[in-house]
Amino acid sequence: MQTQRSLQRVNYFEGQLLTASDFQAEQTYFREKLRRHNRYLHGWGIAWGLRVTLNKDNHSVIISAGCALDCMGNELILPEQVAEPIPAQGKEWYLALEYMEEAVQPVLVPGSDGSAQAFSRIKEWAAVVWLPDRPSHSGGPGPAPFDTCGAAHAVLLAHLIRRKRRWEIHKTYQPQKAYRKRNSDNG
C-alpha cells in the first residue's frame, strides 16, 4: 500500500489573491480525501451492478450499469447498460473497467495573441477494456478488498473463454467486490 502523505487545503481569508494553483490545490485536496475514503472504507472492486452476460449473438457481452472502485480510490461508473463486442482474435479475454481522464473544452488564454489555448475542463469516465492476459495485480499484500496497492488500474469484471467456436463466461472466476455494509443497526 502506498504511504499516505498529509493533505493540505487552501485557507481562505478576506482580500486573498487566488490563482489557478489555489483552485487546483482545493480540487486536489477534495479528490484525495474522497479517494482515501474509498480505499479505506470500501476497498477496491465492484460496489454494485456491472453484471456481465453474453448477448444472444455470442459476439458481444452486455454489461449492466454499476460502480466499481480501483485501488487508487477512483470511482468507475457505468451509468447505463452497454453492449461491447468481443474481440475476434484470441481464445481468452478479461473484461475490465479502467479510469480515464481527458482534457476538454479548449478556450483562448487571456492576454495571449489569440493563438494560445488551454483546456477548461477535465472529463472523467470508465472505459471498457479487453485484456488478453489476467493482470498480475491482485490488490495489496493484505486481505482484499481493503489492502489496496494505491494505483489506478483496471478492475476486472469477467473472464471469457472460447470453446468450440462459442464464447463462455468462465464460471469459476469471481470479480473482486468492494465492501458495502448492508444493514446498519449500530451493531
C-alpha positions as CSV (number, residue, x, y, z in Angstrom):
1,M,0.0,0.0,0.0
2,Q,1.3,3.4,-0.8
3,T,2.3,5.7,2.1
4,Q,-0.3,8.4,2.8
5,R,1.1,11.9,2.8
6,S,-0.7,14.7,4.7
7,L,-3.3,16.7,2.9
8,Q,-3.3,20.4,2.6
9,R,-6.3,22.6,1.9
10,V,-6.5,26.3,1.0
11,N,-7.0,28.6,4.0
12,Y,-9.2,31.5,2.6
13,F,-9.0,34.9,4.1
14,E,-10.6,38.3,3.2
15,G,-8.6,40.1,0.4
16,Q,-6.6,37.0,-0.6
17,L,-5.5,36.9,-4.3
18,L,-6.4,33.5,-5.6
19,T,-4.7,32.0,-8.6
20,A,-5.2,28.8,-10.7
21,S,-2.8,26.9,-8.4
22,D,-5.0,27.7,-5.4
23,F,-8.1,26.3,-7.1
24,Q,-6.1,23.3,-8.3
25,A,-4.9,22.7,-4.7
26,E,-8.5,22.9,-3.5
27,Q,-9.6,20.3,-6.1
28,T,-6.6,18.1,-5.2
29,Y,-7.5,18.2,-1.5
30,F,-11.1,17.0,-2.0
31,R,-10.2,14.5,-4.7
32,E,-7.5,12.9,-2.5
33,K,-9.9,12.9,0.5
34,L,-12.6,11.1,-1.5
35,R,-10.0,8.6,-2.8
36,R,-8.7,7.9,0.7
37,H,-12.3,7.4,1.9
38,N,-13.0,5.0,-0.9
39,R,-9.8,3.0,-0.3
40,Y,-10.0,2.7,3.4
41,L,-13.7,2.3,3.9
42,H,-14.7,0.4,0.8
43,G,-11.6,-1.1,-0.6
44,W,-11.4,-1.9,-4.3
45,G,-13.6,-3.9,-6.7
46,I,-17.2,-3.9,-7.8
47,A,-19.5,-1.9,-5.5
48,W,-22.8,-2.6,-7.3
49,G,-24.1,-3.7,-10.7
50,L,-21.6,-4.4,-13.6
51,R,-23.1,-7.8,-14.2
52,V,-21.8,-9.3,-17.4
53,T,-23.9,-11.6,-19.6
54,L,-23.4,-12.9,-23.1
55,N,-25.5,-11.4,-25.8
56,K,-27.6,-13.9,-27.8
57,D,-25.4,-13.3,-30.9
58,N,-22.4,-14.7,-28.9
59,H,-20.2,-12.0,-30.4
60,S,-20.8,-9.4,-27.7
61,V,-21.4,-9.0,-23.9
62,I,-24.0,-6.9,-22.1
63,I,-22.6,-5.0,-19.0
64,S,-25.3,-3.7,-16.6
65,A,-25.0,-0.2,-15.1
66,G,-22.9,-0.1,-12.0
67,C,-20.0,1.2,-10.0
68,A,-16.5,-0.1,-9.1
69,L,-13.5,1.4,-7.2
70,D,-9.9,0.9,-8.4
71,C,-7.1,0.6,-5.9
72,M,-6.4,4.4,-6.1
73,G,-10.0,5.0,-4.9
74,N,-11.2,6.3,-8.3
75,E,-14.9,5.7,-9.0
76,L,-15.5,3.7,-12.2
77,I,-19.2,4.4,-13.0
78,L,-21.0,2.9,-15.9
79,P,-24.3,5.0,-15.9
80,E,-26.3,2.7,-18.2
81,Q,-26.2,-0.8,-19.7
82,V,-23.8,-1.2,-22.6
83,A,-23.1,-3.8,-25.2
84,E,-19.5,-4.5,-26.1
85,P,-18.2,-6.6,-29.0
86,I,-15.9,-9.4,-28.0
87,P,-12.5,-9.1,-29.9
88,A,-12.5,-11.5,-32.9
89,Q,-9.0,-12.8,-32.3
90,G,-7.9,-15.0,-29.3
91,K,-9.5,-17.7,-27.2
92,E,-9.5,-16.0,-23.9
93,W,-10.2,-12.4,-22.7
94,Y,-10.6,-10.5,-19.5
95,L,-13.2,-7.8,-19.5
96,A,-12.4,-4.8,-17.2
97,L,-13.2,-1.1,-16.4
98,E,-10.5,1.4,-16.3
99,Y,-10.5,5.0,-15.0
100,M,-9.8,7.6,-17.7
101,E,-9.3,11.4,-17.9
102,E,-9.2,13.7,-20.8
103,A,-8.7,17.5,-21.0
104,V,-11.6,19.0,-22.9
105,Q,-13.2,22.3,-23.9
106,P,-10.3,24.4,-25.1
107,V,-10.6,28.2,-24.6
108,L,-8.4,31.1,-25.5
109,V,-5.8,32.2,-22.9
110,P,-6.5,35.8,-21.9
111,G,-3.6,38.1,-22.7
112,S,-2.2,35.9,-25.5
113,D,-2.1,36.9,-29.1
114,G,-5.2,34.8,-29.7
115,S,-3.3,31.6,-30.6
116,A,-2.7,30.2,-27.1
117,Q,-5.3,27.8,-25.8
118,A,-5.8,25.9,-22.6
119,F,-8.4,23.2,-21.7
120,S,-11.0,24.4,-19.3
121,R,-12.4,21.1,-18.1
122,I,-11.2,17.5,-17.4
123,K,-13.6,14.8,-18.3
124,E,-13.6,11.6,-16.2
125,W,-15.1,8.3,-17.3
126,A,-14.8,4.5,-17.0
127,A,-13.6,2.9,-20.2
128,V,-14.5,-0.8,-21.0
129,V,-11.3,-2.6,-21.9
130,W,-10.4,-6.1,-23.1
131,L,-7.2,-7.6,-21.7
132,P,-5.6,-10.7,-23.4
133,D,-3.9,-11.7,-20.1
134,R,-5.0,-11.6,-16.5
135,P,-3.3,-8.7,-14.8
136,S,-0.8,-9.7,-12.2
137,H,-2.4,-7.2,-9.8
138,S,-4.5,-8.6,-7.0
139,G,-4.5,-5.7,-4.6
140,G,-2.0,-5.2,-1.8
141,P,-0.4,-7.8,0.4
142,G,-3.3,-7.9,2.9
143,P,-6.8,-9.2,2.8
144,A,-8.9,-8.0,-0.2
145,P,-10.6,-5.6,-0.7
146,F,-9.1,-3.4,2.0
147,D,-5.4,-3.7,1.3
148,T,-5.1,-1.6,-1.9
149,C,-1.9,-1.0,-3.9
150,G,-2.9,2.7,-4.4
151,A,-2.6,2.5,-8.2
152,A,-5.2,3.4,-10.8
153,H,-5.6,0.2,-12.8
154,A,-8.4,-1.7,-14.4
155,V,-11.0,-3.6,-12.3
156,L,-11.8,-7.0,-13.8
157,L,-15.5,-7.8,-14.5
158,A,-15.4,-11.1,-16.2
159,H,-13.2,-13.8,-17.8
160,L,-14.3,-15.1,-21.2
161,I,-13.1,-18.3,-22.9
162,R,-13.9,-19.6,-26.4
163,R,-14.8,-23.2,-26.5
164,K,-15.9,-25.0,-29.7
165,R,-16.3,-21.6,-31.5
166,R,-18.6,-20.2,-28.8
167,W,-17.8,-17.8,-26.0
168,E,-18.5,-18.6,-22.4
169,I,-18.2,-16.6,-19.2
170,H,-15.8,-18.6,-17.0
171,K,-17.9,-19.8,-14.1
172,T,-15.1,-20.1,-11.5
173,Y,-13.8,-16.5,-12.0
174,Q,-15.4,-14.2,-9.3
175,P,-14.7,-10.5,-9.7
176,Q,-13.4,-8.7,-6.6
177,K,-16.3,-7.0,-4.7
178,A,-15.8,-3.7,-2.8
179,Y,-17.1,-3.7,0.8
180,R,-20.6,-2.5,1.3
181,K,-22.1,-2.7,4.8
182,R,-25.6,-3.9,4.5
183,N,-27.9,-3.5,7.5
184,S,-26.5,-0.6,9.6
185,D,-28.1,-1.1,13.0
186,N,-25.3,0.2,15.2
187,G,-24.1,-3.3,15.8
